[in-house]
Amino acid sequence: MIQRFKASLAITLAFIMTMTGVFAYPKDTYAATVDLEAKSAILVDAETGKVLYEKEADLTLPPASMTKMMTEYLVLEAIDEGSISWDTTTQIDSYAFGISENPEFSGVGLKMDKDYTVRELYTAMAVNSDNATTITLAELIAGSEGEFIKMMNEKAKEMGLPDYEFVNATGLNNSHLGDNYPEGTEPDATNMLSARSAALLGYHLINDYPEALEFSSKPTAEFDGQTITNWNWMIPNMPGYLSQFGYEGVDGLKTGYTELAGNTFTGTAKRDGQRFIAVVMKADSRESRFRQTAKLFDYGFQHFERKKLFEAGYQLEDQSKLEVAKGKEDTVEVETKEALQTLVKNGEEEQYSIKYNISKDQMNEGGKIEAPVEKGQKIGTAELVYNGEETYGNILPGKDSLTVDLVTTSAVEKSNWFMLMIGGIGDFFSDVFSGAVDMVKGWF
């Protein structure tokens, strides 16, 4: 008996040591590019939405339980708007119970005729990716999952997600739901998202409702007398052998798996004030999705730094002054109102320049600013221009370029009526003289 125990222990230890060697995340080993083993992926700056890396990011694929990020968003929105609270209670119906008791689906084992708070249900959904609690929350908010799906798609449109289709609240295939698939959807349908859309959804979730990270960062949680474990193994201090997957700074967001979707993951990590969002879709295994995400985070943290490229008050040498019409001064200086800063790849500081975009409504027909001019008056924008080779844009609609206001440095008063009249007379005779000269030249 003892010998068998020792043998079993030796095998277990060998397995753990092997797994540790395979899945440890070595530091400073990734080049300035990323060799990613996943069908689709993206890495973005969580503050600005700037895309730092992408691989087939617009390919629409099943997201599996990453779908729950939208359900989480709508729950937090309902709490914020006051239609429900964390202490609101509800019971599960036969549909949710049937999903909960099915061992093929991740579940915490819900009970009929028992009151559950929104906080309890949300915790099980966010930490353990529970499907039955997700359905119950959807029904609580919208009355039915079918109505909740309408809310999901409307919110996706509002957020500007470029590629999406929500057909249920959980990320399961509708075929998993039997006859309970949401009204208005097809029995064999599944949710669809691109990596870019998943990143934008994650961006809105953590920026609009940062409290979501309080739940997604929990390695474990207590639910109805049991300890549930987070499927995001990259969270530091995970229990047991899962701790080997921990990555410093990871505090969310959502894993996913179905046979159709493969292994998916939307992760976020923050170090020294810098936060990234990474999405990996259709990775080879549960472990691989974390390994590929670590590559993306390493790439971001090791090769990018937020830098102030142009200070507030910056002026382009050859465009520092604009002509003024009908003013006591003929010109006025312009400058940037704020500093221009962005995430910059190592060694690419010189690849950025500034371009002025003067507002047409600030100019008269002659292309001049008409007096009076106020100090600090916005007359356009200063746009940060990247002149390098790698540019991936931004996940936020309409944010492909970074701009700050371009303002005047001083005021210019309008000339009095007499000076304007003298100027007008001068312009008249100048035009007459020019015409006469042209006519005389024509004689010869």
C-alpha positions as CSV (number, residue, x, y, z in Angstrom):
1,M,0.0,0.0,0.0
2,I,2.8,2.4,1.0
3,Q,4.8,1.5,-2.2
4,R,1.8,2.3,-4.3
5,F,1.3,5.6,-2.6
6,K,5.0,6.5,-3.1
7,A,4.8,5.5,-6.8
8,S,1.6,7.6,-7.2
9,L,3.3,10.6,-5.5
10,A,6.4,10.3,-7.6
11,I,4.3,10.3,-10.8
12,T,2.3,13.3,-9.6
13,L,5.5,15.3,-8.7
14,A,7.1,14.4,-12.1
15,F,3.9,15.6,-13.9
16,I,3.9,18.9,-12.0
17,M,7.6,19.5,-12.7
18,T,7.1,18.7,-16.3
19,M,4.2,21.0,-16.6
20,T,6.1,23.7,-14.8
21,G,8.9,23.4,-17.2
22,V,6.6,23.6,-20.2
23,F,4.3,26.4,-19.2
24,A,6.6,28.7,-17.3
25,Y,6.7,32.2,-18.9
26,P,10.4,33.0,-19.5
27,K,11.2,36.7,-19.3
28,D,13.0,38.8,-22.0
29,T,12.9,35.9,-24.5
30,Y,10.4,37.3,-27.0
31,A,11.6,39.2,-30.0
32,A,10.1,42.5,-31.2
33,T,7.5,40.5,-33.1
34,V,5.2,37.7,-31.8
35,D,5.0,34.2,-33.2
36,L,1.5,33.3,-32.0
37,E,-0.1,29.8,-32.1
38,A,-3.7,30.8,-32.4
39,K,-6.2,31.3,-35.2
40,S,-6.9,34.9,-34.2
41,A,-5.6,37.4,-31.7
42,I,-5.2,41.1,-30.8
43,L,-3.3,43.2,-28.2
44,V,-4.5,46.7,-27.3
45,D,-3.7,49.5,-24.9
46,A,-6.6,49.5,-22.4
47,E,-6.4,53.3,-21.9
48,T,-6.6,54.5,-25.5
49,G,-7.7,51.5,-27.5
50,K,-4.5,51.6,-29.6
51,V,-3.9,48.3,-31.4
52,L,-0.3,47.0,-30.8
53,Y,-0.5,43.7,-32.5
54,E,-3.1,41.7,-34.4
55,K,-3.4,38.4,-36.2
56,E,-6.6,37.8,-38.2
57,A,-8.3,40.0,-35.7
58,D,-11.4,40.6,-37.9
59,L,-12.1,36.9,-38.4
60,T,-15.5,36.1,-36.9
61,L,-15.4,33.0,-34.7
62,P,-17.5,31.5,-31.8
63,P,-16.3,33.2,-28.6
64,A,-17.8,30.5,-26.2
65,S,-18.0,31.9,-22.7
66,M,-16.3,35.1,-23.6
67,T,-19.9,36.0,-24.4
68,K,-20.5,36.4,-20.7
69,M,-18.5,39.7,-20.8
70,M,-21.6,41.2,-22.4
71,T,-23.9,39.6,-19.9
72,E,-21.7,41.0,-17.1
73,Y,-21.8,44.5,-18.7
74,L,-25.6,44.5,-18.8
75,V,-25.9,43.3,-15.2
76,L,-23.5,46.0,-14.0
77,E,-25.4,48.6,-16.1
78,A,-28.7,47.4,-14.6
79,I,-27.2,47.8,-11.1
80,D,-25.9,51.3,-12.0
81,E,-29.2,52.4,-13.3
82,G,-31.0,51.1,-10.2
83,S,-33.3,48.5,-11.8
84,I,-31.7,45.8,-9.7
85,S,-29.2,45.8,-6.8
86,W,-26.5,43.4,-5.6
87,D,-28.9,42.3,-2.9
88,T,-31.8,41.6,-5.2
89,T,-32.9,38.0,-4.9
90,T,-34.3,35.6,-7.4
91,Q,-34.9,31.9,-7.9
92,I,-33.9,29.7,-10.8
93,D,-36.4,28.1,-13.2
94,S,-36.5,24.6,-14.6
95,Y,-34.5,25.7,-17.7
96,A,-31.6,27.0,-15.6
97,F,-31.8,24.0,-13.3
98,G,-31.5,21.6,-16.2
99,I,-28.4,23.4,-17.4
100,S,-27.0,23.4,-13.8
101,E,-27.4,19.7,-13.2
102,N,-25.8,18.8,-16.5
103,P,-22.2,17.7,-15.8
104,E,-21.1,18.6,-19.3
105,F,-21.5,22.3,-18.5
106,S,-19.5,24.3,-16.0
107,G,-21.7,24.7,-13.0
108,V,-22.0,25.3,-9.3
109,G,-25.0,23.1,-8.6
110,L,-28.0,25.4,-8.2
111,K,-31.1,24.4,-6.2
112,M,-34.7,25.0,-7.0
113,D,-36.9,27.0,-4.6
114,K,-33.8,28.8,-3.1
115,D,-33.3,32.5,-3.1
116,Y,-30.0,33.7,-4.6
117,T,-28.7,37.3,-4.6
118,V,-27.5,39.0,-7.7
119,R,-24.0,39.2,-6.1
120,E,-24.0,35.4,-5.6
121,L,-25.1,34.7,-9.2
122,Y,-22.7,37.3,-10.7
123,T,-19.8,35.8,-8.7
124,A,-20.5,32.3,-10.0
125,M,-20.8,33.6,-13.5
126,A,-17.6,35.8,-13.4
127,V,-15.4,33.4,-11.5
128,N,-16.6,29.9,-12.4
129,S,-18.1,30.8,-15.8
130,D,-21.4,29.2,-14.5
131,N,-24.0,29.0,-17.3
132,A,-27.2,28.5,-15.2
133,T,-26.5,31.6,-13.1
134,T,-25.9,33.5,-16.3
135,I,-29.3,32.5,-17.7
136,T,-30.9,33.4,-14.4
137,L,-29.4,36.9,-14.4
138,A,-30.5,37.4,-18.0
139,E,-34.1,36.4,-17.2
140,L,-34.1,38.6,-14.1
141,I,-33.0,41.7,-16.1
142,A,-35.1,41.2,-19.3
143,G,-37.9,38.8,-18.3
144,S,-36.6,36.1,-20.7
145,E,-33.3,35.2,-22.3
146,G,-34.9,36.0,-25.7
147,E,-35.5,39.6,-24.7
148,F,-32.0,39.7,-23.1
149,I,-30.5,38.7,-26.4
150,K,-32.1,41.8,-28.0
151,M,-30.4,43.9,-25.3
152,M,-27.0,42.3,-26.0
153,N,-27.1,43.0,-29.7
154,E,-28.4,46.6,-29.2
155,K,-25.6,47.2,-26.7
156,A,-23.0,45.7,-29.1
157,K,-24.3,48.1,-31.8
158,E,-24.1,51.0,-29.4
159,M,-20.5,50.1,-28.4
160,G,-19.6,50.0,-32.1
161,L,-18.5,46.3,-32.1
162,P,-17.6,45.7,-35.8
163,D,-18.4,41.9,-35.9
164,Y,-20.9,40.3,-33.6
165,E,-24.0,38.2,-33.3
166,F,-25.5,37.2,-29.9
167,V,-28.0,34.3,-29.8
168,N,-27.8,33.4,-26.1
169,A,-26.4,34.8,-22.9
170,T,-23.9,32.1,-22.0
171,G,-21.8,31.3,-25.1
172,L,-23.0,27.7,-25.3
173,N,-24.2,26.5,-28.7
174,N,-28.0,26.8,-28.9
175,S,-28.0,23.1,-29.6
176,H,-26.8,22.6,-26.0
177,L,-29.9,24.3,-24.7
178,G,-32.4,21.8,-26.2
179,D,-35.9,23.2,-26.6
180,N,-35.0,26.2,-24.4
181,Y,-32.9,28.1,-27.0
182,P,-33.9,31.8,-26.9
183,E,-36.9,32.8,-28.8
184,G,-36.1,34.6,-32.1
185,T,-32.9,32.5,-32.6
186,E,-32.2,29.3,-34.5
187,P,-31.8,26.0,-32.7
188,D,-28.3,25.3,-34.2
189,A,-27.0,28.9,-33.9
190,T,-24.0,30.1,-31.9
191,N,-22.7,33.4,-30.8
192,M,-20.1,35.0,-33.0
193,L,-17.4,37.6,-32.3
194,S,-14.1,38.7,-33.8
195,A,-11.0,39.2,-31.7
196,R,-11.3,43.0,-32.3
197,S,-14.9,43.0,-31.1
198,A,-14.0,40.9,-28.0
199,A,-11.2,43.4,-27.2
200,L,-13.6,46.4,-27.6
201,L,-16.2,44.6,-25.4
202,G,-13.6,44.0,-22.8
203,Y,-12.4,47.6,-23.1
204,H,-15.9,48.9,-22.3
205,L,-16.4,46.4,-19.5
206,I,-13.4,47.4,-17.5
207,N,-13.5,51.1,-18.3
208,D,-17.2,51.7,-17.8
209,Y,-17.5,49.3,-14.8
210,P,-14.0,48.7,-13.3
211,E,-15.7,46.9,-10.4
212,A,-15.9,43.9,-12.8
213,L,-12.2,43.3,-12.1
214,E,-13.0,42.9,-8.4
215,F,-14.8,39.6,-9.4
216,S,-12.7,38.5,-12.3
217,S,-9.5,38.8,-10.3
218,K,-10.5,36.3,-7.6
219,P,-8.6,33.0,-7.8
220,T,-11.4,31.3,-5.8
221,A,-14.7,32.3,-4.3
222,E,-17.2,30.9,-1.9
223,F,-20.6,30.0,-3.2
224,D,-23.4,28.3,-1.3
225,G,-21.0,26.5,1.1
226,Q,-18.5,25.5,-1.6
227,T,-15.3,26.9,-3.0
228,I,-15.4,27.6,-6.7
229,T,-12.2,28.1,-8.8
230,N,-11.5,30.7,-11.5
231,W,-11.0,29.3,-15.0
232,N,-8.5,32.1,-15.7
233,W,-5.3,30.3,-14.6
234,M,-3.2,33.4,-15.3
235,I,-4.4,35.1,-12.1
236,P,-1.5,35.2,-9.6
237,N,-1.8,32.9,-6.5
238,M,-4.1,30.3,-8.1
239,P,-4.4,27.2,-5.9
240,G,-2.2,24.1,-6.4
241,Y,-0.5,23.3,-9.6
242,L,-2.5,26.1,-11.4
243,S,-0.2,28.6,-9.7
244,Q,2.4,27.9,-12.4
245,F,0.3,29.7,-15.0
246,G,0.2,32.9,-12.9
247,Y,1.3,36.1,-14.7
248,E,2.1,39.3,-12.7
249,G,-0.7,41.9,-13.1
250,V,-3.4,39.7,-14.6
251,D,-6.8,40.4,-13.0
252,G,-9.3,39.4,-15.7
253,L,-11.2,38.8,-17.8
254,K,-13.0,35.8,-19.4
255,T,-12.1,32.3,-20.7
256,G,-14.2,30.3,-23.0
257,Y,-14.4,26.8,-24.5
258,T,-16.8,24.8,-26.6
259,E,-15.9,22.1,-29.1
260,L,-16.9,24.5,-31.9
261,A,-15.0,27.5,-30.5
262,G,-12.0,25.8,-29.3
263,N,-10.1,27.5,-26.5
264,T,-10.6,31.3,-26.2
265,F,-9.5,33.9,-23.8
266,T,-9.8,37.7,-23.2
267,G,-7.2,38.7,-20.7
268,T,-6.1,41.9,-19.1
269,A,-3.0,42.7,-17.1
270,K,-1.7,45.9,-15.4
271,R,1.8,46.8,-14.4
272,D,3.2,50.1,-13.3
273,G,0.1,51.9,-14.4
274,Q,0.1,50.3,-17.9
275,R,-2.8,48.0,-18.7
276,F,-3.2,45.8,-21.8
277,I,-6.1,43.8,-23.1
278,A,-5.3,40.6,-25.1
279,V,-7.6,38.3,-27.0
280,V,-6.7,34.8,-28.2
281,M,-9.2,32.7,-30.2
282,K,-9.1,29.1,-31.2
283,A,-5.9,28.1,-29.4
284,D,-4.9,24.5,-29.3
285,S,-5.6,23.8,-25.6
286,R,-6.6,25.4,-22.3
287,E,-2.9,25.8,-21.4
288,S,-2.0,27.1,-24.9
289,R,-4.4,30.0,-24.7
290,F,-2.6,31.2,-21.6
291,R,0.8,30.6,-23.1
292,Q,-0.1,32.7,-26.2
293,T,-1.6,35.4,-24.0
294,A,1.6,35.6,-22.0
295,K,3.5,36.1,-25.3
296,L,1.2,39.1,-26.1
297,F,1.6,40.6,-22.6
298,D,5.4,40.2,-22.7
299,Y,5.4,41.8,-26.1
300,G,3.5,44.8,-24.8
301,F,5.3,45.3,-21.5
302,Q,8.8,44.7,-22.9
303,H,8.6,46.7,-26.2
304,F,6.2,49.6,-25.5
305,E,6.4,52.6,-23.2
306,R,4.0,55.5,-22.9
307,K,6.0,58.6,-23.9
308,K,5.2,62.3,-24.1
309,L,6.3,63.0,-27.7
310,F,5.3,66.7,-27.9
311,E,4.8,69.0,-25.0
312,A,1.8,71.3,-24.4
313,G,2.5,74.6,-26.2
314,Y,4.4,72.9,-29.1
315,Q,4.6,74.9,-32.3
316,L,5.5,73.8,-35.8
317,E,8.3,76.1,-36.9
318,D,6.9,76.8,-40.4
319,Q,3.3,77.0,-39.3
320,S,3.5,78.8,-35.9
321,K,1.6,81.9,-37.2
322,L,-1.7,82.3,-39.0
323,E,-2.8,85.4,-40.9
324,V,-5.6,87.5,-39.3
325,A,-8.1,89.6,-41.2
326,K,-9.5,92.9,-39.9
327,G,-7.3,92.8,-36.8
328,K,-5.0,95.2,-35.1
329,E,-2.3,92.6,-35.7
330,D,-1.8,90.8,-39.0
331,T,-0.9,87.4,-37.5
332,V,-1.5,85.3,-34.4
333,E,0.6,82.4,-33.1
334,V,-0.9,79.0,-32.5
335,E,0.2,76.1,-30.3
336,T,-1.0,72.7,-28.9
337,K,-3.2,73.1,-25.9
338,E,-2.1,69.7,-24.4
339,A,0.8,67.4,-24.7
340,L,0.7,64.5,-27.2
341,Q,1.6,61.2,-25.7
342,T,1.1,57.6,-26.7
343,L,2.5,54.1,-26.4
344,V,5.7,54.0,-28.4
345,K,7.5,51.0,-29.5
346,N,11.2,50.9,-28.5
347,G,13.3,52.9,-30.8
348,E,10.5,54.5,-32.8
349,E,10.3,57.9,-31.1
350,E,11.5,59.6,-34.3
351,Q,8.8,58.0,-36.3
352,Y,6.2,60.5,-35.1
353,S,5.4,64.0,-36.3
354,I,2.5,66.6,-36.0
355,K,0.1,67.8,-38.6
356,Y,-2.2,70.8,-38.2
357,N,-5.8,70.5,-39.2
358,I,-7.3,74.1,-39.3
359,S,-11.0,74.2,-39.0
360,K,-12.6,75.6,-42.1
361,D,-15.3,77.4,-40.1
362,Q,-12.6,79.4,-38.4
363,M,-11.4,80.9,-41.7
364,N,-12.8,83.5,-44.1
365,E,-12.9,83.1,-47.9
366,G,-9.4,84.5,-48.1
367,G,-8.1,81.7,-45.8
368,K,-7.5,84.1,-42.8
369,I,-8.8,84.1,-39.3
370,E,-11.2,87.0,-38.8
371,A,-10.7,89.3,-35.8
372,P,-11.6,89.5,-33.0
373,V,-9.6,86.5,-31.9
374,E,-9.6,85.4,-28.2
375,K,-6.6,84.0,-26.4
376,G,-6.8,80.2,-26.3
377,Q,-9.4,80.1,-29.1
378,K,-9.6,76.7,-30.7
379,I,-8.9,77.0,-34.4
380,G,-8.3,73.3,-35.2
381,T,-6.5,70.2,-34.0
382,A,-2.9,69.0,-34.0
383,E,-2.8,65.4,-35.1
384,L,-0.1,62.9,-34.1
385,V,1.2,61.1,-37.3
386,Y,3.0,57.8,-37.2
387,N,5.4,57.4,-40.1
388,G,6.7,53.9,-39.3
389,E,5.8,50.6,-40.9
390,E,3.6,48.9,-38.2
391,T,0.3,50.6,-37.8
392,Y,-2.9,48.7,-36.7
393,G,-5.2,51.6,-35.8
394,N,-7.6,51.6,-32.9
395,I,-10.4,49.5,-31.7
396,L,-12.5,52.6,-30.8
397,P,-14.6,53.8,-33.7
398,G,-13.4,57.1,-35.1
399,K,-10.2,57.0,-33.1
400,D,-7.7,56.1,-35.7
401,S,-5.7,59.2,-35.0
402,L,-4.7,61.0,-31.8
403,T,-5.4,64.7,-31.7
404,V,-5.3,67.7,-29.3
405,D,-6.7,71.1,-29.6
406,L,-4.8,73.7,-31.6
407,V,-5.3,77.1,-29.9
408,T,-4.2,80.7,-30.2
409,T,-1.5,82.0,-27.9
410,S,-2.8,85.6,-27.7
411,A,-5.8,87.8,-28.4
412,V,-6.2,90.0,-31.5
413,E,-8.6,92.9,-31.3
414,K,-10.6,94.0,-34.3
415,S,-9.4,97.2,-36.0
416,N,-11.6,100.3,-35.6
417,W,-13.8,101.5,-38.4
418,F,-11.4,104.2,-39.6
419,M,-8.5,101.8,-39.9
420,L,-10.7,99.3,-41.7
421,M,-11.8,102.0,-44.1
422,I,-8.3,103.1,-44.8
423,G,-7.3,99.5,-45.3
424,G,-10.2,99.0,-47.7
425,I,-9.3,102.1,-49.7
426,G,-5.7,100.9,-49.8
427,D,-6.8,97.5,-51.1
428,F,-9.0,99.2,-53.7
429,F,-6.2,101.3,-55.1
430,S,-3.8,98.4,-54.9
431,D,-6.2,96.4,-57.1
432,V,-6.6,99.3,-59.5
433,F,-2.9,99.8,-59.7
434,S,-2.2,96.2,-60.3
435,G,-4.9,96.2,-63.1
436,A,-3.3,99.2,-64.7
437,V,0.1,97.7,-64.7
438,D,-1.2,94.5,-66.3
439,M,-3.0,96.6,-69.0
440,V,0.2,98.6,-69.8
441,K,2.2,95.4,-70.0
442,G,-0.3,94.1,-72.5
443,W,0.5,97.1,-74.9
444,F,4.0,95.9,-75.2
